[in-house]
Structure formats: C-alpha cells, structure tokens
Amino acid sequence: MGAVRGSADSLTLQRKPEAEALELYESLKMALEALDRSDVQALAGIRQAMMHEAETRPGSRLLAPPFMEIRQAMAMPQGGPEASARLQAFLSEALRDGPVGDILERHGVSRDCAIVPA
C-alpha cells in the first residue's frame, strides 16, 4: 500500500496494525510512478484523484467502500449575522478560488470538489 507522506490518508494508515507495509511518497506523482512500476499494489488518496487515475490506467479500479472520510467543519458563537456573513464569504473565497482550491488542484482534485457552505 502506498500514500503521499503527510496526507490524511497516510496519517490514518500509519496508525493501523499493518503500518509497517505502508510505503510513503513525497508526491502523488511519485506514488503513481511506484504503482505503475508495481512497487505497490494499491494507493490511498482523495477519491476524485484516485477515480481519475483509475480511469487512465487499464485494469485499475476504485475500491469501495472508502477506508476513511474526512468531514471538516468550522463553528462560531450564535448570533452575529454580520460575522457569519463575513466567515461564509471568506470560506467561499478560500475554498474555490483561494488556497484550498490550489491545494486540491496540486493533488489532482478539481477545485469544484470543495464544498462551499450555503
């Protein structure tokens, strides 16, 4: 099994009993190259990126169900509708057009996958 070093996937897998078999790579590109060379039999990663990679590699498939899901959240005190509106605007900007979207794309995931709060 392979994963990108420091990713949520690798951190979760490193806590499992079989962690000694986990191969860590510095980037998704390096992990995919290892998969293509058959250095690892499977890669852990963000579903959308893994789905895309499986589509481009004949004989590959996405395993189901996922071994983990990350549900991020933010909270603030009740009341303060102006502060709530500012936070929502900030999140919308950061998620799609800002650093979060950039990080997603760097890891092969469309920035459109970022869930903008309603």
All heavy atoms as an XYZ file, in Angstrom:
884
protein
N       0.854     -1.171      0.000
C       0.000      0.000      0.000
C       0.892      1.224      0.000
O       1.891      1.259      0.713
C      -0.891     -0.018      1.237
C      -1.613      1.273      1.537
S      -3.041      1.630      0.534
C      -4.170      0.436      1.132
N       0.516      2.239     -0.765
C       1.261      3.482     -0.804
C       0.364      4.672     -0.524
O      -0.856      4.607     -0.694
N       0.975      5.761     -0.089
C       0.260      7.004      0.181
C       1.264      8.153      0.129
O       2.471      7.933      0.203
C      -0.425      6.962      1.544
N       0.739      9.360      0.005
C       1.588     10.549     -0.010
C       1.900     10.929      1.440
O       0.986     11.054      2.267
C       0.906     11.711     -0.757
C       1.754     12.970     -0.678
C       0.647     11.326     -2.211
N       3.189     11.089      1.729
C       3.651     11.436      3.077
C       2.953     12.707      3.581
O       2.856     13.696      2.893
C       5.156     11.663      3.065
C       5.747     11.947      4.436
C       7.245     12.202      4.390
N       7.986     11.237      3.591
C       8.352     10.017      4.015
N       8.029      9.627      5.223
N       9.024      9.208      3.221
N       2.432     12.646      4.786
C       1.796     13.802      5.414
C       0.333     13.986      5.059
O      -0.334     14.842      5.629
N      -0.188     13.185      4.131
C      -1.607     13.300      3.778
C      -2.454     12.701      4.896
O      -1.966     11.908      5.715
C      -1.890     12.564      2.464
O      -1.709     11.166      2.633
N      -3.716     13.069      4.931
C      -4.622     12.498      5.932
C      -4.671     10.983      5.784
O      -4.732     10.249      6.780
C      -6.010     13.099      5.787
N      -4.606     10.499      4.534
C      -4.625      9.055      4.295
C      -3.428      8.380      4.949
O      -3.564      7.364      5.623
C      -4.594      8.754      2.781
C      -5.653      9.515      2.029
O      -6.820      9.413      2.414
O      -5.306     10.218      1.067
N      -2.241      8.938      4.724
C      -1.039      8.309      5.275
C      -1.045      8.360      6.799
O      -0.655      7.395      7.460
C       0.231      8.957      4.718
O       0.424     10.253      5.243
N      -1.503      9.469      7.368
C      -1.531      9.591      8.825
C      -2.490      8.572      9.443
O      -2.206      7.990     10.495
C      -1.903     11.012      9.230
C      -0.902     12.087      8.785
C      -1.441     13.474      9.092
C       0.457     11.875      9.411
N      -3.623      8.337      8.778
C      -4.576      7.336      9.268
C      -3.992      5.935      9.138
O      -4.043      5.136     10.073
C      -5.903      7.438      8.483
O      -6.485      8.711      8.735
C      -6.877      6.348      8.892
N      -3.415      5.636      7.975
C      -2.872      4.294      7.735
C      -1.670      3.991      8.633
O      -1.455      2.840      9.007
C      -2.499      4.135      6.264
C      -3.701      4.096      5.318
C      -3.238      4.214      3.868
C      -4.527      2.839      5.538
N      -0.909      5.006      8.999
C       0.255      4.789      9.861
C      -0.142      4.334     11.266
O       0.684      3.789     11.998
C       1.108      6.057      9.938
C       1.904      6.282      8.662
C       2.644      7.599      8.687
O       2.063      8.658      8.888
N       3.945      7.525      8.486
N      -1.400      4.545     11.640
C      -1.877      4.126     12.959
C      -2.476      2.712     12.936
O      -2.888      2.203     13.968
C      -2.913      5.124     13.479
C      -2.315      6.483     13.801
C      -3.295      7.364     14.545
N      -4.445      7.749     13.764
C      -4.552      8.891     13.090
N      -3.574      9.768     13.100
N      -5.638      9.176     12.410
N      -2.531      2.096     11.779
C      -3.108      0.751     11.649
C      -2.048     -0.311     11.955
O      -0.847     -0.075     11.796
C      -3.649      0.535     10.228
C      -4.700      1.542      9.800
C      -5.985      1.312     10.517
C      -7.044      2.278     10.011
N      -8.230      2.276     10.793
N      -2.487     -1.502     12.367
C      -1.540     -2.572     12.691
C      -0.602     -2.936     11.533
O       0.525     -3.336     11.752
C      -2.452     -3.757     13.054
C      -3.741     -3.146     13.448
C      -3.861     -1.886     12.645
N      -1.047     -2.793     10.297
C      -0.239     -3.177      9.140
C       0.651     -2.034      8.643
O       1.170     -2.080      7.538
C      -1.158     -3.618      7.987
C      -2.140     -4.705      8.343
C      -3.413     -4.182      9.017
O      -3.686     -2.967      8.982
O      -4.128     -5.001      9.612
N       0.870     -1.035      9.454
C       1.575      0.180      9.026
C       2.983     -0.083      8.514
O       3.490      0.668      7.682
C       1.604      1.211     10.156
N       3.625     -1.134      8.984
C       4.999     -1.399      8.541
C       5.068     -1.679      7.040
O       6.123     -1.515      6.430
C       5.633     -2.542      9.338
C       5.023     -3.903      9.101
C       3.782     -4.191      9.936
O       3.422     -3.373     10.803
O       3.165     -5.234      9.702
N       3.965     -2.064      6.425
C       3.952     -2.344      4.987
C       3.636     -1.104      4.155
O       3.681     -1.154      2.933
C       2.932     -3.443      4.682
N       3.335      0.012      4.809
C       2.962      1.243      4.101
C       4.196      1.916      3.509
O       5.179      2.147      4.210
C       2.253      2.208      5.061
C       1.787      3.534      4.480
C       0.731      3.323      3.400
C       1.239      4.424      5.592
N       4.128      2.227      2.220
C       5.191      2.962      1.533
C       4.750      4.412      1.396
O       3.651      4.678      0.913
C       5.458      2.368      0.148
C       5.957      0.946      0.175
C       7.381      0.837      0.704
O       8.146      1.820      0.590
O       7.722     -0.231      1.231
N       5.591      5.353      1.811
C       5.250      6.773      1.740
C       6.046      7.446      0.630
O       7.246      7.184      0.471
C       5.529      7.443      3.087
C       4.709      6.895      4.255
C       5.141      7.549      5.554
C       3.224      7.091      4.013
N       5.381      8.319     -0.102
C       5.992      9.033     -1.224
C       5.827     10.536     -1.015
O       4.890     10.979     -0.365
C       5.350      8.591     -2.542
C       5.555      7.108     -2.773
C       4.595      6.188     -2.365
C       6.725      6.643     -3.342
C       4.803      4.825     -2.534
C       6.935      5.285     -3.522
C       5.977      4.387     -3.116
O       6.192      3.050     -3.277
N       6.745     11.292     -1.578
C       6.752     12.746     -1.375
C       5.687     13.478     -2.182
O       5.368     14.623     -1.893
C       8.132     13.322     -1.693
C       9.219     12.807     -0.762
C       8.888     13.045      0.707
O       8.455     14.153      1.057
O       9.072     12.107      1.503
N       5.143     12.835     -3.207
C       4.118     13.478     -4.032
C       3.215     12.413     -4.642
O       3.590     11.227     -4.701
C       4.762     14.291     -5.156
O       5.386     13.418     -6.096
N       2.055     12.831     -5.113
C       1.154     11.907     -5.789
C       1.814     11.375     -7.060
O       1.692     10.193     -7.376
C      -0.179     12.592     -6.111
C      -1.210     11.728     -6.841
C      -1.541     10.470     -6.038
C      -2.456     12.536     -7.139
N       2.545     12.232     -7.747
C       3.238     11.793     -8.967
C       4.190     10.643     -8.655
O       4.220      9.633     -9.372
C       3.992     12.966     -9.588
C       4.717     12.595    -10.851
C       5.462     13.775    -11.441
C       6.119     13.335    -12.732
N       7.377     13.894    -12.973
N       4.962     10.768     -7.591
C       5.911      9.709     -7.210
C       5.160      8.435     -6.802
O       5.597      7.329     -7.129
C       6.818     10.193     -6.090
C       7.776     11.284     -6.533
S       8.721     11.972     -5.158
C       9.835     10.622     -4.825
N       4.051      8.588     -6.119
C       3.259      7.426     -5.707
C       2.690      6.713     -6.926
O       2.711      5.479     -7.001
C       2.140      7.862     -4.761
N       2.212      7.478     -7.893
C       1.656      6.877     -9.113
C       2.739      6.172     -9.921
O       2.497      5.101    -10.497
C       0.959      7.939     -9.955
C      -0.340      8.478     -9.350
C      -0.780      9.736    -10.079
C      -1.424      7.415     -9.367
N       3.923      6.741     -9.956
C       5.039      6.089    -10.647
C       5.367      4.755     -9.984
O       5.645      3.756    -10.671
C       6.262      7.004    -10.672
C       6.096      8.197    -11.591
C       7.175      9.253    -11.443
O       8.019      9.151    -10.513
O       7.173     10.202    -12.247
N       5.321      4.708     -8.657
C       5.568      3.458     -7.933
C       4.484      2.433     -8.261
O       4.778      1.242     -8.437
C       5.624      3.727     -6.430
N       3.244      2.881     -8.364
C       2.147      1.988     -8.724
C       2.365      1.437    -10.135
O       2.220      0.236    -10.372
C       0.810      2.732     -8.635
C      -0.437      1.915     -8.955
C      -0.678      0.855     -7.888
C      -1.647      2.839     -9.075
N       2.745      2.318    -11.049
C       2.976      1.895    -12.436
C       4.122      0.896    -12.545
O       4.118      0.029    -13.418
C       3.246      3.110    -13.327
C       2.015      3.996    -13.497
O       0.891      3.516    -13.250
O       2.196      5.177    -13.866
N       5.114      0.997    -11.658
C       6.253      0.064    -11.647
C       5.921     -1.210    -10.858
O       6.748     -2.104    -10.753
C       7.482      0.706    -10.988
C       8.158      1.793    -11.765
C       9.483      2.182    -11.104
N       9.378      2.477     -9.680
C       9.158      3.690     -9.159
N       9.030      4.739     -9.963
N       9.085      3.857     -7.857
N       4.735     -1.263    -10.264
C       4.304     -2.375     -9.413
C       5.097     -2.456     -8.117
O       5.213     -3.522     -7.508
C       4.372     -3.713    -10.163
O       3.488     -3.689    -11.249
N       5.653     -1.325     -7.669
C       6.328     -1.277     -6.369
C       5.307     -1.379     -5.234
O       5.644     -1.825     -4.141
C       7.129      0.014     -6.208
C       8.334      0.071     -7.122
O       8.688     -0.962     -7.726
O       8.930      1.162     -7.234
N       4.081     -0.921     -5.496
C       2.966     -1.055     -4.553
C       1.765     -1.593     -5.330
O       1.664     -1.402     -6.541
C       2.600      0.281     -3.864
C       3.692      0.744     -2.930
C       2.259      1.366     -4.865
N       0.885     -2.266     -4.629
C      -0.291     -2.850     -5.266
C      -1.514     -1.940     -5.181
O      -2.489     -2.162     -5.890
C      -0.618     -4.193     -4.615
C       0.504     -5.205     -4.762
C       0.821     -5.491     -6.227
O      -0.065     -5.792     -7.002
N       2.083     -5.356     -6.591
N      -1.469     -0.931     -4.314
C      -2.600     -0.032     -4.128
C      -2.102      1.306     -3.604
O      -1.051      1.379     -2.962
C      -3.605     -0.626     -3.144
N      -2.866      2.355     -3.897
C      -2.572      3.697     -3.380
C      -3.787      4.226     -2.649
O      -4.922      4.027     -3.083
C      -2.250      4.668     -4.511
C      -0.919      4.536     -5.199
C      -0.800      5.593     -6.297
C       0.222      4.662     -4.219
N      -3.547      4.918     -1.560
C      -4.603      5.616     -0.841
C      -4.545      7.084     -1.261
O      -3.461      7.636     -1.434
C      -4.389      5.502      0.664
N      -5.703      7.690     -1.448
C      -5.730      9.095     -1.832
C      -7.138      9.632     -1.876
O      -8.104      8.925     -1.587
N      -7.243     10.875     -2.267
C      -8.535     11.540     -2.385
C      -9.338     10.861     -3.492
O      -8.829     10.609     -4.586
C      -8.341     13.037     -2.686
C      -7.591     13.692     -1.526
C      -9.675     13.730     -2.930
C      -7.150     15.114     -1.802
N     -10.573     10.551     -3.191
C     -11.419      9.766     -4.096
C     -11.411     10.288     -5.529
O     -11.243      9.519     -6.469
C     -12.854      9.718     -3.557
C     -13.785      8.914     -4.450
C     -15.190      8.818     -3.839
N     -16.078      8.081     -4.680
C     -16.086      6.759     -4.817
N     -15.240      6.035     -4.151
N     -16.948      6.173     -5.608
N     -11.607     11.590     -5.715
C     -11.692     12.131     -7.068
C     -10.386     11.914     -7.829
O     -10.395     11.571     -9.009
C     -12.050     13.626     -7.045
C     -13.463     13.893     -6.607
C     -13.631     13.901     -5.094
O     -12.705     13.649     -4.330
N     -14.842     14.175     -4.652
N      -9.263     12.092     -7.159
C      -7.969     11.881     -7.813
C      -7.773     10.404     -8.136
O      -7.313     10.058     -9.229
C      -6.839     12.389     -6.922
N      -8.122      9.533     -7.204
C      -7.964      8.093     -7.434
C      -8.901      7.619     -8.550
O      -8.536      6.772     -9.368
C      -8.235      7.306     -6.155
C      -7.226      7.552     -5.042
S      -5.549      6.985     -5.436
C      -4.768      8.520     -5.914
N     -10.109      8.181     -8.612
C     -11.053      7.824     -9.666
C     -10.477      8.211    -11.030
O     -10.503      7.422    -11.981
C     -12.397      8.530     -9.425
C     -13.533      7.891    -10.152
S     -15.209      8.364     -9.618
C     -15.034      9.827     -8.674
N      -9.930      9.416    -11.117
C      -9.317      9.874    -12.368
C      -8.162      8.962    -12.761
O      -8.051      8.547    -13.919
C      -8.836     11.320    -12.234
C      -7.991     11.766    -13.373
N      -8.529     12.089    -14.609
C      -6.649     11.902    -13.485
C      -7.537     12.406    -15.432
N      -6.396     12.305    -14.765
N      -7.299      8.646    -11.827
C      -6.140      7.802    -12.128
C      -6.566      6.399    -12.527
O      -5.976      5.796    -13.422
C      -5.173      7.772    -10.943
C      -4.545      9.114    -10.633
C      -3.803      9.742    -11.803
O      -3.283      9.007    -12.681
O      -3.724     10.973    -11.846
N      -7.591      5.852    -11.882
C      -8.085      4.519    -12.241
C      -8.618      4.511    -13.667
O      -8.427      3.537    -14.401
C      -9.163      4.071    -11.258
N      -9.261      5.615    -14.087
C      -9.794      5.703    -15.448
C      -8.688      5.743    -16.501
O      -8.893      5.335    -17.628
C     -10.691      6.937    -15.587
C     -11.998      6.821    -14.821
C     -12.762      8.137    -14.754
O     -12.271      9.165    -15.276
O     -13.851      8.139    -14.153
N      -7.516      6.239    -16.132
C      -6.420      6.366    -17.095
C      -5.483      5.162    -17.080
O      -4.565      5.106    -17.897
C      -5.583      7.638    -16.823
O      -4.951      7.517    -15.549
C      -6.452      8.891    -16.854
N      -5.722      4.218    -16.181
C      -4.864      3.032    -16.075
C      -5.702      1.788    -16.322
O      -6.455      1.358    -15.446
C      -4.210      2.980    -14.690
C      -3.138      4.017    -14.529
C      -2.617      4.085    -13.102
N      -1.385      4.859    -13.068
C      -1.343      6.180    -13.193
N      -2.448      6.874    -13.367
N      -0.182      6.810    -13.141
N      -5.561      1.170    -17.499
C      -6.344     -0.033    -17.802
C      -6.147     -1.107    -16.730
O      -5.038     -1.326    -16.247
C      -5.777     -0.500    -19.147
C      -5.168      0.731    -19.754
C      -4.666      1.546    -18.589
N      -7.247     -1.731    -16.333
C      -7.185     -2.779    -15.318
C      -7.249     -2.261    -13.900
O      -7.287     -3.056    -12.960
N      -7.257     -0.952    -13.724
C      -7.334     -0.374    -12.381
C      -8.785     -0.187    -11.976
O      -9.681     -0.102    -12.819
C      -6.642      0.994    -12.344
O      -5.280      0.860    -12.623
N      -9.001     -0.128    -10.681
C     -10.362      0.131    -10.189
C     -10.286      0.842     -8.849
O      -9.275      0.775     -8.142
C     -11.154     -1.150    -10.063
C     -10.607     -2.103     -9.037
C     -11.328     -3.453     -9.109
N     -10.686     -4.421     -8.252
C     -11.173     -4.819     -7.096
N     -12.317     -4.321     -6.665
N     -10.535     -5.700     -6.361
N     -11.363      1.496     -8.509
C     -11.502      2.176     -7.233
C     -12.162      1.205     -6.260
O     -13.176      0.591     -6.585
C     -12.377      3.419     -7.419
C     -12.334      4.482     -6.366
C     -10.949      5.093     -6.292
C     -13.345      5.560     -6.681
N     -11.574      1.016     -5.100
C     -12.144      0.101     -4.124
C     -13.257      0.787     -3.334
O     -13.186      1.973     -3.043
C     -11.061     -0.388     -3.164
C      -9.902     -1.146     -3.812
C      -8.863     -1.513     -2.753
C     -10.395     -2.380     -4.536
N     -14.276      0.017     -2.996
C     -15.394      0.539     -2.218
C     -15.682     -0.441     -1.093
O     -15.488     -1.644     -1.266
C     -16.614      0.719     -3.107
N     -16.108      0.021      0.026
C     -16.321      1.414      0.414
C     -14.990      2.085      0.741
O     -13.967      1.414      0.884
C     -17.177      1.283      1.680
C     -16.739     -0.008      2.290
C     -16.409     -0.914      1.116
N     -15.002      3.418      0.882
C     -13.763      4.114      1.248
C     -13.310      3.684      2.646
O     -14.123      3.322      3.491
C     -14.163      5.593      1.230
C     -15.639      5.604      1.340
C     -16.137      4.327      0.765
N     -11.991      3.693      2.873
C     -11.490      3.286      4.184
C     -11.563      4.419      5.195
O     -11.393      4.196      6.381
C     -10.063      2.729      4.084
C      -8.998      3.758      3.848
C      -8.310      4.305      4.920
C      -8.688      4.183      2.571
C      -7.332      5.245      4.713
C      -7.707      5.123      2.357
C      -7.030      5.660      3.431
N     -11.830      5.662      4.723
C     -11.985      6.782      5.641
C     -12.693      7.927      4.925
O     -12.710      7.979      3.704
C     -10.637      7.277      6.172
C      -9.735      7.864      5.095
S      -8.152      8.472      5.702
C      -8.612     10.047      6.376
N     -13.286      8.804      5.686
C     -13.889     10.031      5.163
C     -13.544     11.157      6.129
O     -13.574     10.960      7.341
C     -15.408      9.911      5.050
C     -15.853      8.944      3.978
C     -17.354      8.932      3.818
O     -17.885      9.895      3.237
O     -17.983      7.985      4.296
N     -13.228     12.304      5.572
C     -12.886     13.461      6.401
C     -13.978     14.506      6.211
O     -14.220     14.957      5.096
C     -11.521     14.050      5.996
C     -10.442     12.997      6.152
C     -11.219     15.300      6.817
C      -9.100     13.416      5.622
N     -14.607     14.869      7.280
C     -15.646     15.894      7.232
C     -15.159     17.070      8.076
O     -15.194     17.027      9.287
C     -16.959     15.333      7.733
C     -17.429     14.152      6.857
C     -18.782     13.637      7.232
N     -19.805     14.641      7.276
C     -20.585     14.991      6.236
N     -20.424     14.407      5.090
N     -21.501     15.915      6.383
N     -14.684     18.107      7.406
C     -14.169     19.296      8.076
C     -15.324     20.232      8.413
O     -16.351     20.227      7.735
C     -13.169     20.022      7.169
C     -12.014     19.177      6.744
C     -11.062     18.884      7.883
O     -11.053     19.575      8.886
N     -10.256     17.859      7.723
N     -15.147     21.043      9.428
C     -16.196     21.975      9.831
C     -15.578     23.184     10.514
O     -14.437     23.152     10.958
C     -17.176     21.289     10.779
N     -16.348     24.264     10.578
C     -15.990     25.458     11.346
C     -17.193     25.811     12.196
O     -18.329     25.525     11.822
C     -15.649     26.634     10.429
C     -14.358     26.467      9.674
S     -13.941     27.950      8.786
C     -12.606     28.548      9.800
N     -16.941     26.444     13.322
C     -18.027     26.843     14.211
C     -17.753     28.245     14.735
O     -16.610     28.699     14.756
C     -18.138     25.868     15.373
N     -18.812     28.904     15.134
C     -18.703     30.226     15.749
C     -19.887     30.413     16.681
O     -20.871     29.682     16.581
C     -18.651     31.318     14.667
C     -19.866     31.384     13.777
S     -19.743     32.643     12.505
C     -19.834     34.128     13.443
N     -19.802     31.356     17.601
C     -20.918     31.577     18.522
C     -22.185     31.974     17.763
O     -22.122     32.554     16.677
C     -20.445     32.740     19.408
C     -18.968     32.781     19.231
C     -18.679     32.244     17.868
N     -23.332     31.632     18.338
C     -24.603     32.017     17.730
C     -24.752     33.529     17.747
O     -24.151     34.213     18.578
C     -25.770     31.384     18.476
C     -25.866     29.901     18.244
C     -27.129     29.332     18.884
O     -27.687     29.887     19.821
N     -27.557     28.201     18.368
N     -25.577     34.019     16.851
C     -25.780     35.454     16.737
C     -24.726     36.037     15.820
O     -23.973     35.322     15.166
N     -24.648     37.336     15.746
C     -23.633     37.979     14.912
C     -23.799     37.689     13.431
O     -22.903     37.117     12.814
N     -24.929     38.055     12.826
C     -25.142     37.746     11.411
C     -24.093     38.378     10.489
O     -23.746     37.792      9.462
C     -26.545     38.289     11.106
C     -26.862     39.227     12.223
C     -26.053     38.790     13.403
N     -23.543     39.529     10.880
C     -22.506     40.149     10.045
C     -21.235     39.302     10.057
O     -20.624     39.073      9.016
C     -22.208     41.563     10.522
C     -23.345     42.537     10.253
C     -23.046     43.915     10.814
O     -21.859     44.257     10.996
O     -24.010     44.646     11.076
N     -20.850     38.826     11.241
C     -19.668     37.973     11.342
C     -19.883     36.667     10.586
O     -18.983     36.164      9.908
C     -19.338     37.687     12.803
N     -21.081     36.124     10.677
C     -21.408     34.888      9.964
C     -21.299     35.093      8.452
O     -20.740     34.249      7.744
C     -22.817     34.434     10.334
O     -23.156     33.275      9.625
N     -21.795     36.217      7.958
C     -21.726     36.519      6.520
C     -20.271     36.682      6.083
O     -19.878     36.213      5.007
C     -22.536     37.768      6.196
N     -19.444     37.355      6.907
C     -18.024     37.523      6.572
C     -17.307     36.176      6.544
O     -16.490     35.909      5.665
C     -17.346     38.470      7.554
C     -17.665     39.936      7.295
C     -16.709     40.863      8.029
N     -16.616     40.606      9.467
C     -17.408     41.136     10.392
N     -18.353     41.976     10.039
N     -17.239     40.854     11.656
N     -17.614     35.312      7.519
C     -16.988     33.989      7.552
C     -17.393     33.176      6.324
O     -16.557     32.536      5.688
C     -17.367     33.227      8.825
C     -16.808     31.808      8.952
C     -15.281     31.814      8.894
C     -17.304     31.154     10.221
N     -18.657     33.226      5.965
C     -19.122     32.492      4.788
C     -18.442     33.012      3.523
O     -18.016     32.228      2.675
C     -20.632     32.586      4.660
C     -21.178     31.681      3.573
C     -22.688     31.563      3.634
O     -23.337     32.132      4.500
N     -23.240     30.830      2.701
N     -18.300     34.320      3.400
C     -17.620     34.899      2.228
C     -16.151     34.470      2.190
O     -15.615     34.114      1.137
C     -17.738     36.418      2.252
N     -15.497     34.491      3.354
C     -14.100     34.060      3.436
C     -13.959     32.607      3.007
O     -13.075     32.251      2.221
C     -13.563     34.239      4.857
C     -12.265     33.513      5.088
C     -11.072     34.032      4.599
C     -12.247     32.298      5.752
C      -9.876     33.353      4.788
C     -11.060     31.617      5.948
C      -9.869     32.146      5.461
N     -14.818     31.738      3.532
C     -14.739     30.316      3.194
C     -14.981     30.081      1.707
O     -14.281     29.290      1.078
C     -15.742     29.511      4.022
C     -15.400     29.359      5.496
C     -16.541     28.678      6.234
C     -14.108     28.592      5.667
N     -15.963     30.774      1.156
C     -16.231     30.618     -0.274
C     -15.015     30.990     -1.099
O     -14.641     30.285     -2.044
C     -17.423     31.488     -0.692
O     -18.589     31.045     -0.061
N     -14.365     32.081     -0.746
C     -13.167     32.533     -1.462
C     -12.025     31.546     -1.274
O     -11.360     31.134     -2.224
C     -12.760     33.923     -0.977
C     -11.449     34.421     -1.537
C     -11.478     34.699     -3.036
O     -12.557     34.952     -3.581
O     -10.400     34.647     -3.660
N     -11.779     31.126     -0.038
C     -10.663     30.219      0.246
C     -10.864     28.854     -0.395
O      -9.913     28.249     -0.894
C     -10.493     30.064      1.755
N     -12.101     28.371     -0.390
C     -12.356     27.023     -0.886
C     -12.217     26.916     -2.398
O     -11.543     26.021     -2.902
C     -13.747     26.563     -0.455
C     -13.900     26.317      1.047
C     -15.346     26.048      1.390
C     -13.019     25.182      1.501
N     -12.851     27.764     -3.119
C     -12.862     27.610     -4.574
C     -11.736     28.381     -5.255
O     -11.066     27.857     -6.138
C     -14.211     28.080     -5.130
C     -15.345     27.146     -4.800
C     -15.507     26.085     -5.873
N     -16.436     25.054     -5.504
C     -17.743     25.113     -5.662
N     -18.304     26.179     -6.178
N     -18.506     24.102     -5.305
N     -11.544     29.625     -4.872
C     -10.606     30.485     -5.608
C      -9.291     30.711     -4.893
O      -8.368     31.265     -5.457
C     -11.262     31.852     -5.874
C     -12.543     31.714     -6.683
O     -12.581     30.843     -7.557
O     -13.493     32.467     -6.414
N      -9.197     30.287     -3.654
C      -8.010     30.585     -2.864
C      -7.149     29.373     -2.588
O      -7.080     28.429     -3.392
N      -6.504     29.377     -1.432
C      -5.502     28.350     -1.122
C      -6.056     26.926     -1.051
O      -5.372     25.986     -1.424
C      -4.933     28.791      0.229
C      -5.931     29.735      0.796
C      -6.632     30.365     -0.367
N      -7.283     26.745     -0.585
C      -7.828     25.388     -0.502
C      -8.001     24.815     -1.905
O      -7.609     23.675     -2.181
C      -9.155     25.356      0.293
C      -9.778     23.977      0.255
C      -8.928     25.805      1.725
N      -8.547     25.617     -2.818
C      -8.677     25.181     -4.204
C      -7.332     24.874     -4.828
O      -7.176     23.888     -5.565
N      -6.326     25.693     -4.516
C      -4.965     25.456     -5.028
C      -4.419     24.124     -4.528
O      -3.807     23.363     -5.283
C      -4.019     26.583     -4.608
C      -4.394     27.932     -5.204
O      -5.174     27.961     -6.186
O      -3.901     28.948     -4.686
N      -4.632     23.846     -3.250
C      -4.145     22.594     -2.663
C      -4.840     21.405     -3.316
O      -4.199     20.408     -3.658
C      -4.354     22.586     -1.137
C      -3.419     23.606     -0.480
C      -4.132     21.196     -0.554
C      -3.748     23.895      0.969
N      -6.151     21.501     -3.500
C      -6.877     20.412     -4.156
C      -6.294     20.139     -5.542
O      -6.001     18.989     -5.883
C      -8.366     20.750     -4.267
C      -9.164     20.726     -2.975
C     -10.561     21.271     -3.199
C      -9.219     19.326     -2.394
N      -6.116     21.189     -6.328
C      -5.595     21.003     -7.687
C      -4.169     20.447     -7.672
O      -3.818     19.643     -8.527
C      -5.673     22.302     -8.468
C      -7.092     22.614     -8.884
C      -7.205     23.773     -9.843
O      -6.275     24.604     -9.921
O      -8.246     23.846    -10.514
N      -3.362     20.862     -6.724
C      -1.995     20.349     -6.619
C      -2.007     18.845     -6.404
O      -1.092     18.136     -6.794
C      -1.268     21.040     -5.471
C       0.218     20.752     -5.431
C       0.953     21.607     -4.424
N       0.216     22.801     -4.068
C       0.102     23.298     -2.843
N       0.720     22.739     -1.839
N      -0.611     24.380     -2.592
N      -3.081     18.320     -5.798
C      -3.178     16.891     -5.524
C      -4.092     16.180     -6.517
O      -4.561     15.073     -6.257
C      -3.644     16.654     -4.091
C      -2.606     17.072     -3.102
N      -1.512     16.294     -2.804
C      -2.456     18.216     -2.402
C      -0.751     16.918     -1.940
N      -1.294     18.090     -1.680
N      -4.332     16.832     -7.656
C      -5.075     16.180     -8.719
C      -6.574     16.164     -8.559
O      -7.256     15.365     -9.191
N      -7.106     17.058     -7.725
C      -8.543     17.111     -7.486
C      -9.068     18.461     -7.960
O      -8.458     19.501     -7.704
C      -8.858     16.933     -5.980
C     -10.349     17.024     -5.721
C      -8.295     15.612     -5.492
N     -10.188     18.453     -8.642
C     -10.779     19.699     -9.116
C     -11.182     20.587     -7.945
O     -11.751     20.114     -6.964
C     -12.020     19.401     -9.964
O     -12.731     20.585    -10.222
N     -10.905     21.874     -8.070
C     -11.303     22.803     -7.006
C     -12.818     22.853     -6.859
O     -13.335     23.260     -5.834
C     -10.692     24.189     -7.209
C     -11.084     24.916     -8.434
C     -10.433     26.303     -8.594
N      -8.997     26.282     -8.579
C      -8.251     26.908     -7.657
N      -8.795     27.642     -6.746
N      -6.941     26.839     -7.699
N     -13.552     22.398     -7.867
C     -15.006     22.349     -7.766
C     -15.489     21.334     -6.725
O     -16.643     21.337     -6.339
C     -15.629     21.999     -9.122
C     -15.427     23.105    -10.137
O     -15.235     24.273     -9.735
O     -15.441     22.818    -11.349
N     -14.599     20.450     -6.285
C     -14.958     19.465     -5.258
C     -15.060     20.098     -3.872
O     -15.610     19.482     -2.967
C     -13.949     18.328     -5.232
S     -14.033     17.312     -6.703
N     -14.516     21.288     -3.707
C     -14.625     21.968     -2.419
C     -16.086     22.318     -2.183
O     -16.756     22.865     -3.055
C     -13.773     23.243     -2.406
N     -16.584     21.973     -1.028
C     -17.989     22.239     -0.705
C     -18.084     23.611     -0.074
O     -17.569     23.852      1.011
C     -18.542     21.162      0.243
C     -18.464     19.794     -0.439
C     -19.973     21.493      0.658
C     -18.777     18.640      0.479
N     -18.738     24.512     -0.783
C     -18.901     25.874     -0.300
C     -20.141     25.923      0.589
O     -21.198     25.439      0.200
C     -19.035     26.869     -1.483
C     -19.275     28.269     -0.990
C     -17.782     26.812     -2.355
N     -20.018     26.475      1.798
C     -21.172     26.494      2.707
C     -22.334     27.298      2.149
O     -22.150     28.267      1.447
C     -20.614     27.157      3.974
C     -19.396     27.875      3.546
C     -18.860     27.166      2.336
N     -23.520     26.830      2.471
C     -24.750     27.505      1.998
C     -25.167     28.587      2.956
O     -24.852     28.582      4.102
C     -25.865     26.493      1.847
